[in-house]
Amino acid sequence: MSVAQTVHAAAVSDHPDRELHLYKEMLKIRETELQLARAYRDGHVMGACHTYVGQEAVAVGVCAHLQVEDAVFSTHRGHGHALAKGVAATEVAAELFGRATGCSGGRGGSMHLFSPEVGMMGTTGIVGPNILQAVGAGYAFQLNGEDRVAVAFFGDGAVNNGAFHEGLNLASIWDLPVVFVCENNLYATEVPFAYAAGNPEVAMRAEGYGCPGRAVDGNNVMEVDTVAEEAVARARRGDGPTLLECKTYRTRAHAEGMPEVGYRTQEEVDSWRARDPIALLRSHLVGTGRVAADEISAWEDKARTEALAAIEFAKASPWPDPRTVFDFVDSSDSAEAARRS
């Protein structure tokens, strides 16, 4: 375990200044994502690029209470979860660039980020299966008597899938240490959730499974932080799962290269940008005199510099060795034959 990973293992509840830490964590995600979006436009990103811009408060508020040993199972929009869980920005950028130094060795890209060393157990482009993976992890933790928690992040589109029902039902029956986090950003790709759901209030569905359901302002990192702390603590005590519905919004397109408006209005996008989670906390910190505006600017510059450095690291990193093409996907004999060819 690296020094950075060891430091990240400490829950933020022990941090001397919680709000400042959460603000810096959100800045890290935002600046990394903006640089990755630019890299996509410049042709450096291999495959799709689903950014997390606008939703940073959810990943940061939840992961603040997780230890390295806790497991996160994420979605196609998983860059923010990976960064909040402790994956280095250099490894995320290199993975999107398809380089050998990426967290998945350049084999996964934007939608398949893995770093078990810090408890990032993978992202997936398939909608919903990570819910069941988190339940499986929680069951293993319970059987082994381990003090570990599993978290599933998923979008509103996943709650109409069978995996959602099966996962919450089983976790509730067995009191598994799982936290289900629905990032309700109002759209499943370009389909309004209000149109696709008979009951668009996701948190209300928890009652049908006999577990707590909490709806929170997903753009208020302190609100997410408070509710997530309760949910994670409940799971650790062995009291079972919690469903969190974090009402938020992605202010960029579903994926880079897709339209931002058309299925939604520019006025709607602008109204949510006015409630940007980073801007909200910045205003609070400066307005209450906690931090001077010039200090905030210095943090922003530092986050931007580190994000740019991550991009440069990715550009300079080597491509995967073609001789390893069968590693992890075929038998050792086939992999060895490929190396010899």
Secondary structure, DSSP 8 states (H G I E B T S, - for coil): --HHHHHHTS-GGGSSSHHHHHHHHHHHHHHHHHHHHHHHHTT-S-S-----TT-HHHHHHHHTT--TTSEEE--SS-HHHHHHHT--HHHHHHHHTT-TTSTTTTSS-TT---BGGGTB----SSSSHHHHHHHHHHHHHHHHT----EEEEEEGGGGGSHHHHHHHHHHHHTT-SEEEEEEE-SEETTEEHHHH-SS--GGGGGGGGTS-EEEEETT-HHHHHHHHHHHHHHHHHT---EEEEEE----S-SSTTS-SSSSS-HHHHHHHHTT-HHHHHHHHHHHTTSS-HHHHHHHHHHHHHHHHHHHHHHHHS----GGGTTTTTS-HHHHHHHHH-
